[in-house]
Amino acid sequence: MKKLGKEAIETLWSEFDVPVNDLEEILESWCGWPVFTDREEIWRWFDEQYAQWGGVHALMFPDKQRFDTCPRCGEQEDVEYGHVYAEGGWAWHRATCLECGFTYQLEYEFKCVNWEEA
């Protein structure tokens, strides 16, 4: 699949309202992903497609600006975010400081929504 523009990815994200089962697998096919695709696989795709604008974190939390500080040099704005990994209510990003090249891990807590109960 070709790289999409920022607005197209944001539109797809806003349409990604697909129910999931207890194993976090989608229960309806969506945009080429078949039923029972792991939701995190789709999140990883969004993370890769939206990497230059903050990755999947920026899509999940659009009102929060991310100014993470590099633990080595203290740079706050030149940070490139890598893939997101999620498990048990926690997510991790790999971040690389574009100033000094140091790679480090960011973690944060999130709440999953069960679409069937919402």
Protein Blocks (a to p, Z undefined) as FASTA:
>chain_A
ZZddfklmmmmmmmmcccddfkopafbdeehiaghiafklmmmmmmmmmmmnopjmlmmm
mmbccddddfklopaklccddddddeehiacdddddfklopacddddddddddfklZZ
